[in-house]
Amino acid sequence: MKAVIQRVSQCIVAVDGENVGSIDAGLLVLLGVTVDDEKRDAEKLSAKIAGLRIFTDENDKMNLSVMDIGGGILVVSNFTLCANSRKGRRPSFDKAARPEKAEPLYEYFCECLRKEGIKRIEKGIFGADMKVSLLNDGPVTLIIDSTELA
């Protein structure tokens, strides 16, 4: 699994002009599921994200996690994170999992975040054409690949 994590002050995802998910302070997670991903990838990645200390404390140091600040997480499926753009100008999406595999793992990832202690989890609509609006805080943006986690 691949994730782009952005620290946000506010974030909204809309489908067909209707807001389907929103959070205030917290994290936007764009999540890509690859053909090789399994439940263990979702477990490792959710644990890492829930514990990331990327929010500032009273000394303006990044020492707090999203749980520490009582923030939410908005998870948006994004198969384009699995693109291979090494050759040519058109990316290949061969490494992106098909929806019948990706959607259950996306849902499981969200369940894992809840088990990690995240109280507010919002989601986009899997496979939909979504519009994401955010107020990036910092900006703080990280890219994490589950295959690189211990």
C-alpha positions as CSV (number, residue, x, y, z in Angstrom):
1,M,0.0,0.0,0.0
2,K,1.1,3.5,-0.7
3,A,-0.1,6.5,1.1
4,V,0.3,10.2,0.7
5,I,-0.4,11.8,4.1
6,Q,-1.1,15.5,4.5
7,R,-1.5,17.4,7.7
8,V,-4.6,19.5,7.3
9,S,-6.5,22.2,9.2
10,Q,-9.6,21.3,7.2
11,C,-10.5,18.8,4.4
12,I,-13.6,18.0,2.5
13,V,-14.3,15.3,-0.2
14,A,-17.2,15.7,-2.5
15,V,-18.9,13.5,-5.1
16,D,-21.3,15.0,-7.7
17,G,-21.2,18.3,-5.8
18,E,-22.3,16.7,-2.5
19,N,-19.9,16.6,0.5
20,V,-19.4,12.9,1.5
21,G,-16.7,13.3,4.1
22,S,-15.0,16.1,6.0
23,I,-12.6,16.7,9.0
24,D,-11.1,19.7,10.7
25,A,-7.6,19.3,12.1
26,G,-6.1,16.0,11.2
27,L,-4.8,14.0,8.3
28,L,-5.8,13.5,4.7
29,V,-4.7,10.0,3.6
30,L,-4.7,9.3,-0.1
31,L,-4.4,5.5,-0.3
32,G,-3.3,3.3,-3.2
33,V,-3.6,-0.5,-3.0
34,T,-1.3,-2.6,-5.1
35,V,-1.7,-6.1,-6.5
36,D,0.7,-7.5,-3.9
37,D,-1.0,-5.9,-0.9
38,E,-2.5,-8.0,1.9
39,K,-4.2,-7.3,5.2
40,R,-0.8,-7.1,6.9
41,D,0.0,-4.1,4.8
42,A,-3.1,-2.3,6.0
43,E,-2.2,-3.2,9.6
44,K,1.3,-1.9,9.4
45,L,0.4,1.2,7.5
46,S,-2.5,2.2,9.8
47,A,-0.3,1.7,12.9
48,K,2.4,3.9,11.4
49,I,0.0,6.7,10.4
50,A,-1.9,6.7,13.7
51,G,1.3,7.1,15.6
52,L,3.1,9.6,13.4
53,R,4.2,12.6,15.4
54,I,3.7,15.4,12.9
55,F,1.6,17.8,14.9
56,T,3.2,20.6,16.9
57,D,3.3,20.8,20.6
58,E,3.4,23.9,22.9
59,N,7.0,24.4,21.9
60,D,6.2,24.3,18.2
61,K,8.0,21.0,17.8
62,M,6.5,18.1,15.8
63,N,5.9,15.8,18.8
64,L,2.2,15.0,18.7
65,S,0.2,12.4,16.8
66,V,-3.3,12.8,15.3
67,M,-4.6,10.8,18.3
68,D,-2.8,13.2,20.7
69,I,-4.6,16.2,19.2
70,G,-8.0,14.4,18.9
71,G,-7.9,14.9,15.2
72,G,-9.7,13.0,12.4
73,I,-8.5,11.2,9.4
74,L,-10.1,11.5,5.9
75,V,-9.2,8.5,3.8
76,V,-9.5,8.7,0.0
77,S,-8.9,5.8,-2.3
78,N,-6.4,6.7,-5.1
79,F,-5.2,4.0,-7.5
80,T,-3.0,6.5,-9.4
81,L,-0.5,6.3,-6.5
82,C,0.4,2.9,-7.9
83,A,1.4,4.3,-11.3
84,N,4.6,3.3,-13.0
85,S,5.8,6.3,-15.0
86,R,9.3,5.1,-15.8
87,K,8.7,4.6,-19.5
88,G,7.0,6.9,-22.0
89,R,4.5,9.6,-21.1
90,R,1.5,7.6,-20.2
91,P,1.6,5.9,-16.8
92,S,1.0,2.2,-16.4
93,F,-1.4,1.2,-13.7
94,D,-0.6,-2.6,-13.9
95,K,0.5,-2.6,-10.2
96,A,-2.8,-1.1,-9.0
97,A,-5.1,-3.7,-7.5
98,R,-8.4,-4.4,-9.2
99,P,-11.4,-3.0,-7.4
100,E,-12.6,-6.4,-6.1
101,K,-9.3,-6.7,-4.1
102,A,-8.6,-3.0,-3.5
103,E,-12.0,-2.0,-2.0
104,P,-12.0,-4.6,0.8
105,L,-8.4,-3.7,1.7
106,Y,-9.3,0.0,1.7
107,E,-12.2,-0.7,4.1
108,Y,-10.0,-2.9,6.2
109,F,-7.4,-0.1,6.4
110,C,-10.1,2.2,7.8
111,E,-11.1,-0.5,10.3
112,C,-7.4,-0.8,11.4
113,L,-7.2,3.0,12.0
114,R,-10.3,2.7,14.3
115,K,-8.6,-0.2,16.2
116,E,-5.5,2.0,16.6
117,G,-7.7,4.5,18.4
118,I,-8.6,7.0,15.8
119,K,-12.1,8.1,16.8
120,R,-13.1,10.1,13.7
121,I,-12.6,8.4,10.3
122,E,-14.2,9.9,7.3
123,K,-14.0,8.4,3.8
124,G,-14.5,9.2,0.2
125,I,-16.5,6.9,-2.0
126,F,-14.4,4.1,-3.4
127,G,-14.0,4.3,-7.2
128,A,-15.9,7.6,-7.5
129,D,-14.8,10.8,-9.2
130,M,-14.0,12.8,-6.1
131,K,-13.1,16.4,-5.6
132,V,-10.9,16.9,-2.5
133,S,-10.5,20.4,-1.0
134,L,-8.0,20.9,1.8
135,L,-6.2,23.5,3.8
136,N,-2.7,22.0,4.1
137,D,-1.2,22.8,7.4
138,G,2.5,23.5,7.2
139,P,2.6,22.2,4.6
140,V,3.4,18.8,6.0
141,T,3.2,16.0,3.4
142,L,4.7,12.5,3.7
143,I,4.7,9.5,1.4
144,I,4.8,6.0,3.0
145,D,5.0,2.6,1.3
146,S,3.9,-0.4,3.4
147,T,6.7,-2.5,1.9
148,E,9.3,-0.2,3.5
149,L,7.9,-0.6,7.0
150,A,9.4,-3.0,9.6
